[in-house]
Amino acid sequence: MKVELHLPENVVVKGALYTTTDPAYLVQDMLEIDLPNGITIDVGWYPESDPAGSFQVVVFRDHWDNQLREPFETKSIEDVTREVKRLAEEYQNRTVTLPCSATSISSFKPPQSEKGFDLQLAAA
């Protein structure tokens, strides 16, 4: 049976979670949630098709190699569902606005932003 996630409206969902231990549903590319700020929540089953495996939830920005936190692992569909909802709420609006003058905007080179946050400049 497919799990209803009740996620924020502005996300793109690819795939689904199911309440089954059928190996055909225990795949690495199970669920991907793309948030509007470039952050992705990815859920997979590892090792694939192995009932002894577990769900793994990874949060990354733009590329898999840019993970924003340690992966969350569980065998419980309830725990993975709860974690996915929590992460979508937590990361959906992660933006930092820095006030600065119009002159400084043209010469500004942004530092590496804090993981999970977008930097936006607003002329004062």
N, C-alpha and C positions, 0 to 999 in steps of 0.2 A: 504494500500500500504506500502511495506517495505521501510524503510529509508536507503539510502546509507550513510555510515559514513565516508569513506575515511580516515581510520586510518593508523598509521605507519605499515610497512610490518611485523615487528617482534612481533606482538601481536597475541594472540589467542582469537578469538571471539566466544562466546557461546550465542545463542539466537539472538534477533533482536528487533528493534524499529519499530512500525507501526503507520501510520497516521490514526488512527481510534479511535472512542470512544466505540466500541463494547466491552461490559464487558468481553467477552471471551478472549480478548487480554490484558486486564488490570490486569496483574498478578504481584506478588511480584518477581518472578524469570524471569524477562523479558530479561535482557542482562547482560552478564558478560564478561569483557575484562581483560585477564591476560597478564600483561607486563612481559618481560623476567627477571626483577629484583625482582620478588616476590610480586609486587604490583598488586592489583586487583581493577578495577572500576566496581561497581555493580549498576545496574539500576533496579528499581522495581516500581510498582504502589501500593500505600497505601491509604486507605484500598483496598485490592484486590477486583476486579470486581465492584467497586463502582465508577460510573461516576463522582461523586462529589469529588473524591480523587485527588491525584497528584503524579507526578513522584518524586522519591527520588533517588539521586545519592550519593553513599558512596564510599570512597576510603580507602582501608585497606591493610595492609601487613600481609600475611600468614593466619591470622584468622580474622573473622568479628569483634572480640572484640578489635583488634588493629587498630582502625580507625585513619587515618592521618589528618583528617580535619572534620569540621562540615558538616553534610549532606547538599546537595543542593536540594531544593524542588521547583517544578514549575508545572503548569498545561500545559505549552506550549511545544509541540513536537519540535518546532524550538529551544527554549531555552535549552532543555535537550540535543538535538543533538549538539549544539554549545558547551555546557559545557563538554560533553563527549570527543569531539575532543580536546578541550583545555587541559583537564586533562591528556589525553593520551600523548599529546606533552610534557606537563610539567613534568610528572613523568616517562617517558620512559627511561631516562638516568640519573636518580638520583644516582650517585655514588661519594663517596669522597675517594681519595687516600691519605694516610698519609705516608710520607717518614720516615724510621727508619732503624737502623742497623740490620744485620742478627741476632746478639745476642739478641737484644730486641724483635725480632719477636717470638723467641721460648718461651719467658716468658711473652709475652704480653697478657693481658686479656682485650678485648675491652670493653669500657664503653658502656652504652646504647646509640646507635647511635641516631642522630637527626631524628625525625620522617620523614619518606619518603626518607632517604638516606641510602645507603649501605656503610660500611666502608671496604676499601681494604688497605692492607699493602704492601708496595713496599720497598725492601731492598735498601738502599742508596749506 
